[in-house]
Amino acid sequence: MSRSFFLGASIALGNPKAILFHASIMPLILNLDTLTFVDGLLVVATVISVNILTMGVYAALAGRASGWFRTPKRMRLMNRFAGSAMIGTGALIAAR
C-alpha cells in the first residue's frame, strides 16, 4: 500500500504538464518579490495537498467503478461507447 502511494505521488509530482502549469501561473498570482521561504513552503504544501486529494478521489472512484465493469455485458457496453466516442471524434476532426 505505501509503495503504491509513493509511486503514485512521485508520478503525479513529476508530471511535466503540472510543473509547467504551476511555473507559468504562480508568478501571475504571487508577488515573488515579497514571497518568503515560509510562504513558498505553504504554496508547495497547498499544491501537494490539493494534488493528493484530487488524485485520491479519482482513485477511489476508479476503484468503485472497476467492480461495476466486471461483467462481460457491461464491459461490452463500455467498449462500444468508447469506440463510438473515438469514431465520432475522428469524424469531427476529418470534417474540419
Backbone as a chain_set.jsonl record, in Angstrom:
{"seq": "MSRSFFLGASIALGNPKAILFHASIMPLILNLDTLTFVDGLLVVATVISVNILTMGVYAALAGRASGWFRTPKRMRLMNRFAGSAMIGTGALIAAR", "coords": {"N": [[0.825, -1.196, 0.0], [1.852, 1.336, 0.906], [3.988, 1.517, -0.848], [2.7, 1.703, -3.319], [1.373, 4.126, -2.911], [3.521, 5.967, -2.694], [4.706, 5.603, -5.182], [2.645, 6.468, -6.889], [2.439, 9.131, -5.967], [4.957, 10.119, -6.672], [4.832, 9.96, -9.45], [2.692, 11.72, -9.977], [3.703, 14.138, -8.908], [5.894, 14.485, -10.492], [4.925, 15.136, -12.933], [5.275, 16.669, -15.963], [3.506, 18.454, -17.231], [1.96, 19.514, -15.154], [3.983, 20.731, -13.652], [4.921, 22.71, -15.452], [2.54, 24.163, -15.715], [2.151, 25.181, -13.085], [4.538, 26.608, -12.826], [4.154, 28.577, -14.701], [1.78, 29.875, -13.941], [1.982, 30.636, -11.251], [3.754, 32.941, -10.897], [2.04, 34.881, -11.812], [0.01, 35.12, -9.929], [1.222, 35.375, -7.511], [3.262, 37.579, -5.646], [6.437, 37.609, -6.296], [8.551, 39.074, -5.35], [8.068, 39.683, -2.704], [7.712, 37.273, -1.54], [8.322, 34.982, 0.961], [10.491, 32.386, 2.297], [8.998, 30.689, 3.946], [6.431, 31.274, 3.033], [6.674, 30.228, 0.463], [6.997, 27.509, 1.064], [4.446, 27.052, 2.108], [2.852, 27.442, -0.161], [3.787, 25.324, -1.766], [3.06, 23.155, -0.109], [0.293, 23.458, -0.175], [-0.274, 23.021, -2.91], [0.608, 20.358, -3.194], [-1.097, 19.087, -1.357], [-3.651, 19.543, -2.483], [-3.297, 18.188, -4.876], [-2.892, 15.527, -3.972], [-5.371, 15.081, -2.723], [-7.162, 15.374, -4.901], [-6.245, 13.364, -6.71], [-6.589, 11.185, -5.041], [-9.38, 11.087, -4.779], [-10.026, 10.522, -7.455], [-8.824, 7.977, -7.639], [-10.322, 6.534, -5.74], [-12.878, 6.652, -6.902], [-12.352, 5.297, -9.304], [-11.716, 2.792, -8.287], [-14.174, 2.043, -7.217], [-15.711, 2.008, -9.557], [-14.524, -0.035, -10.986], [-15.527, -2.462, -10.071], [-18.079, -2.415, -11.119], [-17.683, -2.802, -13.815], [-17.078, -5.471, -14.178], [-18.644, -7.464, -15.318], [-19.216, -9.192, -18.405], [-21.175, -8.109, -20.116], [-21.459, -5.412, -19.342], [-18.875, -4.548, -19.802], [-18.679, -4.869, -22.564], [-20.592, -2.977, -23.311], [-19.297, -0.636, -22.428], [-16.993, -0.704, -24.045], [-18.171, -0.364, -26.567], [-19.282, 2.176, -26.271], [-16.935, 3.725, -25.833], [-15.559, 3.207, -28.233], [-17.369, 4.316, -30.081], [-17.217, 6.984, -29.296], [-14.562, 7.563, -29.996], [-14.649, 7.166, -32.778], [-16.521, 9.118, -33.441], [-15.116, 11.441, -32.649], [-12.948, 11.306, -34.413], [-14.335, 11.6, -36.822], [-15.31, 14.213, -36.53], [-12.911, 15.635, -36.507], [-11.952, 15.02, -39.062], [-13.905, 16.273, -40.57], [-13.349, 18.915, -40.352]], "CA": [[0.0, 0.0, 0.0], [2.675, 2.539, 0.96], [4.783, 1.558, -2.078], [1.806, 2.218, -4.36], [1.13, 5.538, -2.635], [4.709, 6.742, -3.036], [4.86, 5.532, -6.626], [1.648, 7.379, -7.459], [2.796, 10.51, -5.63], [6.122, 10.52, -7.47], [4.368, 10.165, -10.825], [1.887, 12.938, -10.009], [4.531, 15.31, -8.652], [6.852, 14.609, -11.579], [4.179, 15.386, -14.161], [5.792, 17.909, -16.547], [2.426, 19.409, -17.529], [1.623, 20.2, -13.909], [5.113, 21.587, -13.288], [4.874, 23.881, -16.334], [1.36, 24.954, -15.361], [2.414, 25.922, -11.852], [5.632, 27.55, -13.067], [3.666, 29.7, -15.504], [0.672, 30.585, -13.303], [2.33, 31.161, -9.927], [4.222, 34.333, -10.905], [0.927, 35.797, -12.097], [-0.865, 35.289, -8.767], [2.041, 35.615, -6.318], [4.302, 38.601, -5.779], [7.667, 36.883, -5.992], [9.494, 39.956, -4.657], [7.776, 39.682, -1.265], [7.49, 35.887, -1.116], [9.356, 34.465, 1.863], [10.702, 30.942, 2.225], [7.846, 30.044, 4.598], [5.316, 31.403, 2.098], [6.918, 29.259, -0.599], [6.658, 26.185, 1.602], [2.99, 26.991, 2.221], [2.332, 27.256, -1.52], [4.116, 23.947, -2.165], [2.218, 22.254, 0.684], [-1.078, 23.565, -0.686], [-0.334, 22.347, -4.218], [0.728, 18.915, -2.967], [-2.321, 18.625, -0.686], [-4.749, 19.52, -3.462], [-2.993, 17.109, -5.817], [-3.16, 14.252, -3.307], [-6.826, 14.973, -2.53], [-7.795, 15.154, -6.206], [-5.892, 12.032, -7.212], [-7.212, 10.216, -4.14], [-10.789, 10.966, -5.169], [-10.03, 9.779, -8.725], [-8.501, 6.573, -7.368], [-11.469, 5.933, -5.058], [-13.949, 6.483, -7.887], [-11.946, 4.236, -10.23], [-11.848, 1.535, -7.563], [-15.601, 1.705, -7.146], [-16.217, 1.729, -10.901], [-13.963, -1.281, -11.519], [-16.448, -3.541, -9.744], [-19.244, -2.329, -11.997], [-17.311, -3.25, -15.152], [-16.58, -6.85, -14.158], [-19.471, -8.362, -16.122], [-18.94, -9.052, -19.846], [-22.171, -7.255, -20.754], [-21.113, -4.014, -19.066], [-17.604, -4.273, -20.476], [-19.011, -4.717, -23.977], [-21.255, -1.676, -23.421], [-18.269, 0.395, -22.286], [-16.171, -0.737, -25.259], [-18.952, 0.231, -27.658], [-19.372, 3.616, -26.002], [-15.613, 4.312, -26.063], [-15.299, 3.128, -29.67], [-18.21, 5.311, -30.746], [-16.66, 8.307, -28.992], [-13.351, 7.738, -30.797], [-15.063, 7.313, -34.177], [-17.134, 10.446, -33.552], [-14.058, 12.447, -32.585], [-12.232, 11.234, -35.688], [-15.2, 12.172, -37.866], [-15.313, 15.66, -36.344], [-11.604, 16.15, -36.928], [-11.889, 14.89, -40.52], [-14.856, 17.219, -41.165], [-12.787, 20.277, -40.3]], "C": [[0.863, 1.252, 0.0], [3.545, 2.652, -0.295], [3.947, 2.131, -3.21], [1.555, 3.705, -4.168], [2.318, 6.382, -3.074], [4.991, 6.716, -4.538], [3.888, 6.488, -7.313], [1.977, 8.835, -7.189], [3.982, 10.981, -6.462], [5.742, 10.757, -8.926], [3.588, 11.469, -10.927], [2.75, 14.182, -9.832], [5.579, 15.519, -9.737], [6.206, 14.868, -12.921], [4.652, 16.7, -14.785], [4.705, 18.927, -16.882], [2.051, 20.197, -16.281], [2.735, 21.156, -13.486], [5.095, 22.85, -14.143], [3.68, 24.773, -16.029], [1.637, 25.806, -14.136], [3.522, 26.947, -12.047], [5.163, 28.761, -13.867], [2.592, 30.513, -14.796], [1.056, 31.238, -11.974], [2.869, 32.59, -9.954], [3.118, 35.348, -11.198], [0.069, 36.065, -10.869], [-0.096, 35.556, -7.474], [3.061, 36.707, -6.614], [5.621, 37.964, -5.331], [8.689, 37.748, -5.259], [9.287, 39.922, -3.146], [7.562, 38.281, -0.704], [8.652, 35.415, -0.237], [9.471, 32.955, 1.686], [9.516, 30.193, 2.822], [6.615, 30.139, 3.706], [5.453, 30.404, 0.952], [6.6, 27.846, -0.163], [5.153, 25.997, 1.721], [2.344, 26.766, 0.851], [2.573, 25.824, -1.983], [3.243, 22.941, -1.408], [0.774, 22.28, 0.195], [-1.228, 22.827, -2.007], [-0.282, 20.831, -4.042], [-0.542, 18.36, -2.321], [-3.488, 18.532, -1.65], [-4.535, 18.392, -4.46], [-3.304, 15.744, -5.204], [-4.663, 14.043, -3.12], [-7.521, 14.644, -3.853], [-7.511, 13.755, -6.737], [-6.463, 10.926, -6.328], [-8.675, 9.99, -4.471], [-10.9, 10.195, -6.488], [-9.781, 8.295, -8.494], [-9.673, 5.863, -6.693], [-12.618, 5.689, -6.037], [-13.61, 5.371, -8.882], [-12.066, 2.868, -9.56], [-13.29, 1.083, -7.462], [-16.152, 1.303, -8.514], [-15.696, 0.399, -11.437], [-14.863, -2.472, -11.21], [-17.65, -3.581, -10.671], [-18.931, -2.911, -13.368], [-16.839, -4.69, -15.202], [-17.424, -7.819, -14.986], [-19.178, -8.137, -17.608], [-19.917, -8.107, -20.547], [-21.824, -5.776, -20.554], [-19.799, -3.627, -19.746], [-17.832, -4.061, -21.963], [-19.689, -3.364, -24.216], [-20.235, -0.542, -23.35], [-17.371, 0.441, -23.518], [-16.893, -0.106, -26.438], [-19.059, 1.746, -27.492], [-18.038, 4.298, -26.316], [-15.264, 4.295, -27.552], [-16.11, 4.154, -30.447], [-17.682, 6.724, -30.505], [-15.415, 8.57, -29.829], [-13.689, 7.929, -32.277], [-15.679, 8.688, -34.388], [-16.108, 11.559, -33.516], [-13.264, 12.472, -33.89], [-13.039, 11.847, -36.82], [-15.248, 13.696, -37.759], [-14.008, 16.288, -36.813], [-11.496, 16.109, -38.457], [-12.794, 15.904, -41.217], [-14.322, 18.649, -41.15], [-11.96, 20.464, -41.489]], "O": [[0.642, 2.147, -0.815], [3.813, 3.76, -0.759], [4.433, 2.959, -3.981], [1.525, 4.464, -5.137], [2.146, 7.397, -3.749], [5.464, 7.705, -5.098], [4.274, 7.231, -8.216], [1.819, 9.684, -8.066], [4.006, 12.128, -6.909], [6.277, 11.663, -9.566], [3.797, 12.243, -11.861], [2.552, 15.176, -10.531], [6.1, 16.625, -9.883], [6.88, 14.823, -13.95], [4.447, 17.758, -14.189], [4.949, 20.133, -16.825], [1.848, 21.409, -16.345], [2.464, 22.261, -13.018], [5.241, 23.951, -13.613], [3.789, 25.998, -16.079], [1.389, 27.012, -14.142], [3.454, 28.043, -11.49], [5.717, 29.851, -13.725], [2.492, 31.72, -15.019], [0.51, 32.281, -11.616], [2.479, 33.392, -9.106], [3.247, 36.528, -10.872], [-0.541, 37.13, -10.77], [-0.691, 35.92, -6.46], [3.647, 36.751, -7.696], [5.875, 37.805, -4.137], [9.597, 37.221, -4.616], [10.239, 40.113, -2.389], [7.264, 38.124, 0.481], [9.812, 35.448, -0.648], [8.652, 32.33, 1.012], [9.076, 29.182, 2.274], [5.835, 29.189, 3.627], [4.467, 29.807, 0.52], [6.009, 27.071, -0.916], [4.639, 24.908, 1.465], [1.399, 25.987, 0.726], [1.674, 25.183, -2.529], [2.743, 21.985, -2.0], [0.11, 21.245, 0.154], [-2.195, 22.091, -2.205], [-1.049, 20.105, -4.675], [-1.01, 17.285, -2.695], [-4.232, 17.552, -1.637], [-5.487, 17.714, -4.846], [-3.918, 14.898, -5.855], [-5.167, 12.942, -3.339], [-8.362, 13.747, -3.915], [-8.424, 13.046, -7.161], [-6.784, 9.845, -6.821], [-9.161, 8.86, -4.45], [-11.757, 9.323, -6.631], [-10.451, 7.45, -9.087], [-9.985, 4.722, -7.033], [-13.255, 4.636, -6.001], [-14.483, 4.59, -9.259], [-12.472, 1.896, -10.197], [-13.596, -0.101, -7.602], [-16.957, 0.378, -8.621], [-16.358, -0.233, -12.26], [-14.949, -3.4, -12.014], [-18.176, -4.651, -10.974], [-19.819, -3.459, -14.02], [-16.242, -5.095, -16.2], [-16.947, -8.903, -15.322], [-18.92, -7.006, -18.021], [-19.531, -7.386, -21.468], [-21.891, -4.986, -21.496], [-19.645, -2.497, -20.21], [-17.237, -3.163, -22.559], [-19.399, -2.685, -25.201], [-20.307, 0.408, -24.131], [-17.024, 1.527, -23.984], [-16.28, 0.614, -27.225], [-18.94, 2.497, -28.459], [-18.011, 5.33, -26.987], [-14.729, 5.274, -28.071], [-15.595, 4.789, -31.368], [-17.7, 7.56, -31.408], [-15.228, 9.682, -30.322], [-13.082, 8.761, -32.951], [-15.401, 9.352, -35.387], [-16.215, 12.524, -34.272], [-12.947, 13.543, -34.408], [-12.489, 12.535, -37.68], [-15.229, 14.392, -38.774], [-14.007, 17.347, -37.441], [-11.005, 17.055, -39.072], [-12.493, 16.347, -42.325], [-14.823, 19.5, -41.885], [-11.378, 21.532, -41.674]]}, "num_chains": 1, "name": "protein.A"}
